[in-house]
Amino acid sequence: MSETAIATIDANIDKDQPLRDDIRLLGRLLGDTVREQEGEECFGVVERVRQASVRFNRDDDASAGREMAEILNGLPRDTVVSVVRAFSYFLHLANIAEDQHHIRRNRDHAIAGSPPREGTLPHALDRLEKAGVGTGRLAEVLEIALVSPVLTAHPTEVQRKSILGLEHKVAALLDARDRSRLTPEEAAENAEALQAAILTLWRTRMLRPQRLAVIDEVKNGISYYTDTFFAELPKLYCRFEDLLARRYPDRGWRLPPFFRIGSWIGGDRDGNPFVTAPILREAVRRQSAAAFDHYLSEIHELGGELPLSKLLKDVSPELAELAARSPDTSPHREDEPFRRALSGIYARTAATARVLDQHEALRHAVADAEPYGAATELLADLEVLAAALKAMGAARLANGRVRRLIKAVQVFGFHLAPIDLRQNSDVHERTVGELLAVAGRCADYKALAEDERIALLAEEIASPRPLRSPFHGYSEETAGELAILDAAREIRRTYGAAALPNCIISKTDGASDLLEVALLLKESGLLVPGTAPKLAMNIIPLFETIGDLRQAPATMGRLFALPVWRALVASRDDEQEVMLGYSDSNKDGGFLTSGWELYKAEIELAKLFATHKVRLRLFHGRGGSVGRGGGPSYQAILAQPAGAVSGQIRITEQGEVIASKYSNPDVGRRNLEVLTAATLEATLLDVENDVEPAEAFYDAMERLSQLAFGAYRGLVYETPGFTQYFRQATPISEISTLNIGSRPASRTKSDRIEDLRAIPWVFSWAQCRLMLPGWYGFGSAVDAWLAERPDGLELLQRMHRAWPFFRMLLSNMDMVLAKSDLAIAARYAELVENAELRDRIFGRIRDEWHLTKRHLLAITGQSDFLAENPLLVRSIRNRFPYMDPLNHVQIELLRRHRGGSGDERVKRGILMSINGVAAGLRNSG
């Protein structure tokens, strides 16, 4: 660890004391639970292993490492499972304590009145003012803005919802200790409640017995609205409006609903055969019912908050009329127009939920009422309430729950969250091919060249004649695709267009892929042809591989040159969304090349779209881990090239990242604000052009990418036996059996790495502590480049200082390398049966790791990893002593399992250790 990092940690020693106290408290309570539930002998084993591991990590004491291994190797299998559970739960509890400490520090910062922190809205507005951005320009951007984190169902969340719920309880109890001055009796009660929560955790099954169904994923996704989004998103709008009003009082600020939470859950069919038309309908219905439950609860609470009498103050004619229409005829509320109006609003909202979702309100309405025809009608009634309160001098009441409810209805509507439909281009190709063949239009569509496909599809899209025949039975796949789009048409008619706005095409590699979807939408009534065609849904290409990213600008340029496509884009307000895939491009070409090709694609797309006068919206398919394009959101958004954000951005949030960002309301509030602030800054500040002449930087990056690509592909795809090494040196096979999602681990029944999904690919390398997808190839690339240009180090150092993109790449790589551990990875390599293969491949990986570390530190000027990130240094220092025993046990259990052990306890222990290591790394894939 560098002297700078140590000095910074020492400076923060008092600030971090509450964190150490919390970790010590939770660790003691967990230890008491293990002793109480498993016996003194088991507790003694856990404590001896812990102490040995701490000595090994703190003092680099090899004898302590051997002691830890000897203890663990000699344990009975039941005790092994208890040890795994103990260390796993400690890491979960440490995560809770760290999150709580971040909340505590943020509150202390705000209470002290310190300057606004980076990533907050006040900080963003300070930067805009300093740069001379006027309020008119800011208002223009907010009017067209869209900030949308999109929850996906990708299977990386290893925690059961029951476990997460108990962890939330622990967090709430820690928070109560923080925010209240507890009497000794209250402190004892709090500690007892913590002990009870930890006991419940210990006695709750850690693993799911069955794979999640899609509807289970839908329910899990909805729970984050209950936990965070229903409360925090309306508050974000209100705080932002108030902040703008204070800073710029001469302008009225009423923010449009620019921040929306999106979802793929229930609509993502790519590789998931379980997402069907009935599932899509049920997903929308459940989402809608959740929105209505929130509205009904808030309306009920408002009834208790607004017992205002017209005998004391007259109300507006509009409110009087709303109260008069209410079915509430109770004489006890005759002089309370707000309550009567709210009774009527409640009755109409309950009726709407019944009609739309067959969902009954928890509390019965006073009488039957006419349902609302659209969310705008409910919104209008709530606006009457707010206006009436302001008119009678009670603006303070209007700015509370009423205002937040209005914001909620604006954002969530009657559908809660827009669901994206996603499918693979190969499926669209087969479906269109069958439709054309049955209609006698083209016997073998697949055999056509791209130009021939484009000409045929353009003609069919423009034609009012349908291809689909009600008198023909189609294949199961084609019938399923048509059924999904038919369901989409019905859902949009019922819930509004915002419920299903997008169709995403995975594996897009040509213009015909988008035209195929346009044709399918036409066949389902979602595209109306004619001289001025109307396209009902956005058609979004997803460019995933390195080759596809390189071709993305040409593909979109070819589309814009087609009159039929340009007319369709015009019908979508001259706006086109493009999705960029971080995960598969990384698996295809490696960390450095993936990042560079994404960056270049964004630059060229921005130029192309400007030429064609089409607004570009980029959808970033970022994962939680660096190996799938993850990393801090604020820095990632600001590192986008100029013109790539333009007020609009969508970003995937998946798996464990959703829980870590949004399950805690305080943490969720911070992450929502970060996305908003970063989008405004990236749009309105010319960060990219602050860089010194970019040509030299770009040339260097291009050559580095070429060299890194060769190194990465040379290992992963061109080294004989690498697939065998990967499957034996990582727990990929065992990960595939974890019941963490409805989607299979591979797209096809194949052992090829090309067919493996990016998520289990990264998950596996994380478990064996190599984190290879997040760094491999960089060291060889820099080494070869410096051989070509011996004076090049100074240029790379300037790039790191001046170029946000390059600095972010190296910062993410720094974090990944700090979390890796070659000694533990070497032990996983011992699982490879072929000694020559093991030594050859692990030797290359080990050499590349050292080379990468050397060049990274030379470029950044650091003496060790994370010299500028003492908080993460502290976190890693706290975690590794508890992760190492889990890795050790996992390796031994993998050896037994693969050796033919049929003991269910062995398999269960492996899966529990996977859970624990994922918790310790705070990213699973």
N, C-alpha and C positions, 0 to 999 in steps of 0.2 A: 504494500500500500504506500502511496506517495506521501511525502511530508506535508504537501498541501492538503491532501484529503484528511490526514490525521489532525492537522491543525484546525481544519474546519470542524471536524467532529468534536475536538476538544472545546472549541468555542461554543458549540451547541450543547455542551454536556448537560447544563441545567434544563434547557428546553426539552431535552429528550428524557429527563428523569421520569416524567409521568408515563412515557411509553415503557420504560424498563420496569416501572412499578406494575403496570397492567400485565405485562408478559410474565413477570414473577408471580403475580396473583393467580393468573389463569393457569400457569404451569403447576403451581402448588395445588390448586383445586383439582386439576386433572390427575395429578399424582395421588391425591387423597382418594379420588374415585377409583383409580386402578387398584390401590391397596385394599379399598373396601370391597370392591366387586370381584377381583381376581386373586386376592390373597397377598400376603407379605412377600412370599417367594417371588411371585411374578413382578411385583413392584421393585424388589431388589434387583432383578435382572434388568429391568428398564433403566433403573437409576445407574447401574454399573456401566451399561452400554452408553448412556448419555454422557457420563463423566469421561469415559474413554474417548468418545467422539469429540467432545469439547477440547480435551487436551490435544488430540491429534490435529484438529483444525487451528486451534489457537497457537500451539507451540511447535507445530509440524513434528510431533513426537511419533516416530515410526513404531515404537514399542506400544504406544497407546492404540495405534491402528491395528497391530497384531492382536492386542488384548481384546479389542472390540470384535474382531473376526472370530477369535476362539470362542468367545461367549456365544455369539450368534450361531456359529456352526454346530454347537453342541446342544441346541435347544430342542425340546420336544415340539412337535408340529402345532399343538394347541397353544403352547406358549409363544411360538413364532407369530401366530396370528394376533395374539394379544399385544405383542411388542410392535408389530406393524401398525395396529390400530392406535396404540398410544402415541407413536411418533407422528403418524398422519394427523391425528386430532390436535397434537400440539401445533403443527404447522398451520392448520386451519385457525386455531385460536390466535396464533401470532399474526395471521393476516387480519383478523378482526381488530386486534390491538393496533396494528399499523394504520388501518383505515381510520380508526377512532382518533389516532394521534394526528393524522392529516386534518381531520375535521377540527380538532382542538387547536392546532396551529393556525388554521385559517381564521377561526373565531378570534383567537388572541390578536392576530394581525389586524382584523377589522376593529376590534375593541380599542386597540392602541391608536387607531387613526393613522396608521402607516400609509405611505403611498400605495396606490392600487397595484396589485400583483399582475404579472404577465398572464394573459389569458382571460382576464376579467373584462367586462364591458367598460368600466371606467378607464382602464388602461388603454383599451382600444380607442376610445373616444379621445383620450389625451394624445395618442399618436396621430390620429386623423387631424386634430386641431393643429398640432405642431407641423404637419405636412401641408397645411393650408386647404384641407378638404372642406368645402362649404356645406351648409345644411341642405342646400338644394340638391347637391350631388348625392349626399347621404340619403335623402328622402327618395331620390330616383332609384337608388340601389335597393332600398328596403321595399319599394313597391313591386319590384320584379324578383326579389330574393326568394330562394328556397334553400333551406338547410334541413337535411333529412338523414339522420341515422336510420339504417334499415336493419331490423332484427331478422337474422336468418336462422334456419333450423339446422345448420351444419353441425354435425355431432362432435363437439369438443367439450361440452359441459359434463364433467365426470361426477358432479354432485347431484344427489337426489334433491328434489324440492323439499322433502321433509328435513333433510340435513340443513339446507339453506335457511329454512324457517327457524330452526333452533339456533343457528348462528346469528340470525337477525335478533333473536331474543337476547343472546349474550351481548351483542353490540348495543342494544337499547339499555341494558342494565349498566354497561360501562359508561354509556352516555349520561345516564342518570347520576352516576357517581361524579361525573365531571361538572355537570351544570347545576348541581344542588349542593348546598351546605347541609350535609347529613348529620343528624344527631347520632350518637353511638348506637342507639337502638335501630335507627334507620339504616346505618351502615351495616349492622349485623344482618338485618333483613335482606339487604341487597346482596350481601355475600352468600347468604343462604339460598337466595333465588338463583344466583350464578351457579352455585354448587348443584342445585336441582337441575338447571338447564344442561350442565355438563354431564350429569348422571344420565339424563334423558338421551343426550347425544351418544353416550357410551352404549346405551342399551337399544339404540336405533340402528337398524340394518344399514350399513354403509353402501352396499351395492344393490342395484336393481336386479330382481330375479328374471325380468323379461325386458326385451327391447322395447323402447318407447314406441307407441303408435303416433301417427301424425296428429291426432286430436289431443294426445297428451302434450305434444309440443306446442300446440295452439294454446292450451290452458296455461302452460308454463310461460309463454310469451305474454299472455294477458295479465299474468300476475305482476309483471313489472309496471303495468299501468296502475294497479292497485297500490303497489309499493311506492312508486315514485311519480310516474308521468301525470296522473290525474291532478296531483297537487302541485308538482314543481313546474310543469310546463306553463300553466296559466300564470303562476307567480313570476316566471321569467319574463313573460310579455308585460305584466304590470310593472315590474321593477325597471325594465328597459324603457317603457313609456315614461315613467316617472323620472328616470335619469335624464332622458332627452328633454323633458319639459323643464327640468331645473336648469339644464345647461343652455337650452335654446328656448326661452319662454315666449319669444315673439312668434313662434310657429306652433300650431296645433298638431299634436302627435297622436295618431291612432293607427297602431301597427296592423298591417294585414297579417293573416295567419301564415307567416313565412317559414316557421319552424314546425315540421311535421315528422312524426315517427312513422316509418314505413315498415313493411313486413314481407317476408317471403314464405312465412309459415302457412302451409295449406295451399300454396300456389306454385311452389318450386317442384317441378316434375323431373328435372334433369337427373336421371339416374335413380329416381325414386318412384317405383311402380305403385306405391301406396297412396300417392296423391291423385285422386280421381275427382270427377265432377261432384258426386255427393259429398266428398270430403271438403272440397272448395266451398260448397254451399254451407256446410256445417261450420266451417272456420269463420265465414263472414257472419253467420247467425250468432255464434258465440261472442265474437268481437262486439257486435251490435248490442247484444244483451248486456255485456259488461259496461258499455257506454251508458245505456239507459239506467242501469243500477246506480252508476255514479250520479247521473243527473237527478234521479228520484231521491237519492239520499241527500243531495245538496238542497233540493227544493224543500224537502221536509225540514231540514235544519233552518232554512230561511224562514219558514213558517213560525218557528220558535223565536227567531231573532227580530221579527218585524211586526210586533203587536201594536202598531201605530194607529192611533184613533183619529178619525176625521173630525171628531168633536173638538179636538185640540188644534187641528190645522187642516185646512182644506187640501184636497189632493187634485191632481191634474184631471181634466176631463177624460183623457185617454186611460188613465188608471181606473177612474170611476166606471168607465164602460167595460174594461176588462174584468173588474170585480162584479159588475152586474151580470156578465155572461157566465159567471162561475156557477157550478151546480151546488155550491156550498150555501145552504139556506139557514144555517144555524143562527138563531136569534142572539147567541152569545158573541157572534162575530159580526153582527150587523154593522157596527161602527168601525170595523177593522178592514178597510178595503185591501190592504196589502196581503193580509192573510187569506181573504176570500179569493183574491186574484191568484195567489199561490196554490190554493186548493184546486182552482180550475186548471192551472198550468200542470199541476201534478196529475190530475185526472186525465188530461189530454196526453201527457207523456206516457202514463201507464197504458192508456189505450193504444198508443203507437207501438209500444213494446209488444203488446199482445198481438197486434195485427202483423207487424213485421217479423217478429221472432218467436211467436207463440210463447212469450216469456211473461210470467206474472210478477208484478211488483211485490216486494216483501211486505209492504204496508198497503192495504187496500185503499183505493181512492174513495172519496165521500159519495161518489155516484159515477155512473157511466158518462162518458163524454166523447166527443168526436176526436179521432186521432189527428195528429198533425200530418199534413201532406209532405212536408220537407223540414229539414233542420232549420231552414231560414224562418219558418213560421214560429218555431219555439224561440229562436233568437229574437224575433221581433217583439214577442211578449215580454221577454226578459229586458229588452231595451226600454220598454214602457215603464217597467219597475224602476230601472236605474234613472231614467229621466224624471220620473215623479219624485224620487227621493232628492235629487239635486234641486228640483224646482221648489221643494218645501224647506230648503236649507239643510238637508241631511246628506250632503255629498259624502261625508265621512262614511256613512252606512252604504252608500252606493259603491264606494271604492273598496269594499270588503268582499264578502262572499258573493254578492251579486256580480260584481265585476269579474271575479275569477270564474264564475259559472259561465258568463257570457263568453269569455275567452275559451273555455273548454268546449263549448258548443261550436264556436267558430273553427276550432282546430280538429275536433274529433267527429263532428257531425253525428249522423246516425249509424256510421259504419266503423268508427273508432280509428282504424288505421288502413291506409291504402295497401292492398295486397298486390304484389307483382306476380304475374305469371311468367314462369321460366321453363324453357324446354331446349333440348339439344337440337342443333341444326340438322343432324342426321335424321331425326324423327320427322321434322318438318319436310325434309326431302322425300322420305318414303311416303308420307301422307299425301303430299301434293302429287307425287308420281302416281299413286293409286287413283286419286280423283281424276287426273288427266287420262289415265288409261281406261277407266270405266266409262268416261264420257266420250271415248273415241277420239280424243284430241291429240294424244301423244302416247304411243305404245310403250316407249322406253325412255322416260324422262331422265333417268340416271345416266344414260349413255350420252346425253347431249353435252356439248361443250358449253362453257360459261356464257359466251356470246349468244348462243342459241337459246339457252335457258332464259336469259334476260329478255330477249325479244319475245319469246312465247309468254312469259309471265306478265310483261308489260301489256301485251295485247289482252290477256285474260282479265287483268285487273281493271282495265278500261271498259271491258265488255259488261253490259247489264245481264247477259245470259249466265245463269248459274251452271256450274259443273256438277254439283252435288245432286244425286238422284234419290228421291224417297223410295224408289222401287228396287234399289240394289242394296244387298247386304255387304258392308265393308269389313275389312279385317278388324280384329280386336284392337290393334294399335290405332288404326285410322278412326274407328268409331269412338275410341276413347279421346282422341285429340279433338274431334268435332264436338263431342259431348262437353268437354271443358269449355270450349269457346261458346257453345250454346248457353251453358250455365253462366258464363261471364256476361253475356247479353242480358239474361234475366236478372242477374244480380245488379247490374248497372241500372236497369230499369226500376228495380225495387229500392235500392239504397242510394242511387245517384252515381254519377260518373266517377267521383273521387274514390269510390270503394275499390275499383279495379282499373287503374289508369294505364298500366304498362304491360307490354309483352317483351321479355328479354330472351335473346337468342344466344345460348351457349355455343362455343366453338364456331363463331362466325369467321369465315375465311373468304367471303366473296359477296358481291352485291346481290346475287340471286338468293342468298339466305334471307335477306330482309324482304325481298319481293315475294318469296314463298309465304311468309307470315302475312303479308298484305293480302295475298290471294285467299288464305284461309280465313282471315277476318271478313273479307267480302262474302265468302260462302256462308258465314255465320251472321251476316247482317250488321257487322261492326265496321264495315267500310261501304260507303254508298258511292258507286261510280257515277261519272257524268262529266260535263264540261268543267264543273267546279266540284271535284270529288270531296267527300267528307270522311276523314279517318277518325274513328272514335277513340282509339287507344294509341299511345306512343309505342312505336316499334323500335327496340333498343338493341343494337348489336353489342355482344360481349366479345372483345378481342382478348384471347387468353395466352396463346403461345407466343414465343419470340417472333416467329414468322408472321403470325397474324397481326401482332403489334406493328411490325414493320410495314405491313400492307394496309393498315387501317386508314391512313389518309387517302391512299389510292382507291380503296373500296368506297369510302364515303364520297370522294370526288366523282367517281363513276356514277354513283346514285344521283348526286345533285345534277349531273348532266342529263339525266333522264327526265323528260317533261312530266311523265306520269308520277315519278317520285317527288319531283319538286312541287307539283301541285298538292300532293298529300302533305308534305311538310308545311306548305302555306296554310293548309286547313288546320294545322296544329300551331297556329300563330308564329310560323317561321322559327320554330324551336325544335331542336333535335338533341336527344340524349345519346351519349355513347358511354358504354361501360368498359372499364379496363380491368383486366384480371391480374392481380398481383400473385396469387397463390400458384397457379399453373405456369405462369411465365417464370417464376422462380424455380419451380421444379424442372422446367424445361431448360433454362439457361443459366441458372445460378443467381445469387443475390445481386451482384454488381451489374450484370448484364440486364437483368430484369428491371432494376431501378432505372438504368439509363435508357432502355428502350421505351419504358413508360414515359419518361420525361420527354424524350424526343417525339414520341407520338402525340403528346399533349401540345407541344409547340406547333407541330405541323397541322394538327387538327384545328387549333385556334386560328392559324393563318387561313386555312381552307374555308372555314366557316365564315370568317370575316369577309372573304372574297365573295362568297355566295349570299352574304347578308342573312345568315341564319344564326340564331343564338345557340351557342354550344352549352350543354349541361353535361358535366362529367360525373359519372358514377364510379366511385373507386371501390373495387372489390378487395378491400384490405382485410386481412385476418388479424387475429389478436397478437400472434407472435411475429417477430421480425422475419422469420423464414417464410411467412405468408404475407409480407408487406406491412406488418403491424409496426407499432412504435407510438410514441406520444403524438396525439392528434394535432395539437397546436402547432408543433414544429413541422409536422408533415404537411399541413395545409399551407403554411407560410412558405414551404419549400417548393410549392408548385410553380411552374414557369409563368411568366407574365401572360395574362389573358386567359389562363386556363380555368380560373374560378368564376369570374364575372358575376358574382352575386349568387351563384347557384352551385350547390354541391350535394351529392348523395354519397354516403359511405356505409359499407356493410359493417354491422356489429354482430359477432357470432360467438356461440358457445360460452365459455367461461368469462369472456370479456363483457358480455351483457350483464352477468351477475356482478362482476367486479365494478362495473361502472354505474349500474342503475338499480341494484337491489337495495342500496342504502339511500334514502332521500337526500341526505346532505352531500354525499359523494355524487349522486345523480345530478343535483342542482349545479354543482361545479362543472361536471362534464358537459351539460347542456350549454352552460354559459361559455365554456371554452370553444365549442364548435361555432357558436354565434360570433364571438369576438374574432376568432381566426378567419372566418369567412369574410367578415367586413374588412379586416386588415389586408387579407390577400387580394381582395377586389379593389380596394381604394388606395393602397400604397404600392408604389412601383419598386418592390423589394428586388426583383430580378435585375432591373437596370441600375441598381446601386453597385452591382458587381463590376469590377474593372473589366477591360475589354474581354468579352466572353469567348472570343474565337479560340484563344490559346487554351482556355479551360475546356471548351468543347472538344478540341482536337485531342487533348490529353485524355479526356474521359472516353472518347471513342476508341482510342488505342487500348486503354486499360480494359475496356469492356471486351474487345476482341480477344485479348490475352486471357482474361478471366473466363470467358465463354469456353475457350479451348481447354483450359485447365479443368473446369467443372465437367464439361461434357466428356472429356477424356477419362475422368474417374468414373462418373455415374453411368454413362451409356456406352463407353468404348473399352472398358476394362473387363476382360474375361473373368467371370465368377463374381462380379460385383453384386449382382442380384442375390446370389447365394449368401455372400457375406452380410449384406443388409438384413436379410431375413433371419439369419442366425445370430447376428451381433446386436440386434435390437428386439424389443418385444412386439414387433409388428403383428405377428400371428395372434398373440394374446390380446392386443389392443382391439383387433377385429372382432373379438368375442365380447367386448364390453358393451353393455346395453345402454349406450349413451345417445342414441338417436335412431330414427326410423330409416335412415339412408344406409345402404351397404358401403363398405370401405372402398371397394373398387367399382369402377364403372362396368367392367365385364368380369367374367370368371377367368382371370388370368393372373399369373404371377409377375407379369412385366411391370416395371416401374412406370412406364408410360400410361398404363391403365389404372394405376393406383391413384386415389384421390390425394390432393395435396395435403389435406388435413392429417390423415394418419401417417403420411410421409414425414411431416414435420414433428408430429407427436412422438413418433418412434425415436427420432434423433434426440429429442429433448429428454426422453426417459433415460437414455444411456449417457446423458450429460455431454454429448458432443456438439449438439446444436448445429450440425454441419450445414444445413441449408441457409443459415444466417451469416456465413462468412467464407465458405470454401471458394478458393480461386483468387481471392484478393491478394494474398501474399505472392503467389506465382506471377500474377499480373504485374504488380509493382516491381518485383525483382527483374522480370524480363524488360519492362519499360525503362527502368534505370540503367539496364545494360545497354539499351539503345540510346539512352540520353543520360549520361552520367551526371549532368548538372541539373537533373529534373526534380530533385527533392525539394528545392526551394519553391518551384512552381506548385507542387502538390501542397506544400505548407500554405502558400497564398490561397490556393483553392479552398483549403479547410477554413482559413480565417474569413474569406470574403464571400463564399458562395453557399447560401443556405442549403441547397440541394446536396452538395458534397459533404457539408458538415453534418447534415442529418444522416446520410448514409454511414458515415464513420461513427457517429454517436450511437446509432443502433447496433452496429457491429461491435463496438466497444462493450455495450451492455451484454450482448450475446456471448462474447468471449469470456467476460467476467463470470458468467453463469456456468460456463463449461468446466469440465474437470477431466484432464487426460488420464489421470491415474484410475479413476472409476471407469472411464471409457475403455481403458486397456483390459479391465476385468471383464467387461461385456464382450470384448473381442475374443477372449478365451473360450466363449461359447461356440465359436466357429470351429467346426470339426477338422477341416483341412488346415494343418499348421502352416503350410507354404502360402496358401491363400490368405490366411489371417495375418501373417507377418508382412506379406507384400502390400496388402491394402491398408492395414492399420498403420504401417510404417509411412506410407504416403500421406495419410491423413494427419499423423502426428507431425511430420515435417512441415506440412502446409500450415498447421496451427501455429507452430513456432515462427515460421516465416511471416505469417499474417500479423502476429503479435508484434514482431520486431518492426515491421514497416508501419503499422498503425501508430505505435508509440513515437516513431521518428517523425511522422507527419504531424501528429497532434501536439508533439512536444511534451507529452505526459511521461512520467516515470513508471507508471503502472496503470492498469485498467481503472476507469471510473474516477480519475483524479479530480474531475470537475463535478462529480455526483456523489457527495458524501452520504446522502440519504440512502442511495441504493447500496453503497458500500456497507453501511450499517445494517441494512436489511439482509444482505447476503451473509454478513458476519453472524447475524442471529440465526439464520436458517440452515446453513450448511451442516452444522453438527447434528441436526435432526434429519437431514436428507440422506447423509452418507449411510447410516444404518439401514434405511429403507432400500437404497440401491444395493447394498450388500446382500440383504435378505432376498431381494428380487432376483438377483443373479443366481443365488443358490436354489431358489424355488424353480426358476426357469430350467436349471440343469436337471432337477429331479423330474419336472413335468415332461420335458422333452426326452428324458431317459425312459419314459414309459410308466411313470407313477400315475396310478388311477385315483389317487387320494383326492377327494373333492376339496379337502382343506388346503392342499398345495395350490390348486387352481385359484381358490378364493384368496389365498394369501398373495398370489401374484397380482390379482386384480386390485386388491386393497393397496398394495405397494404402488401400483400405477397411480391410483387415486392420490396417495400421499405425496409422491414425487411431483405430480402435477400441481398440487397445492403449494409445495415448497417453491417451485419455479414461478408460480403465479401465471403460468401459461401452459396449455396442454397441446396446442397445435395451432 
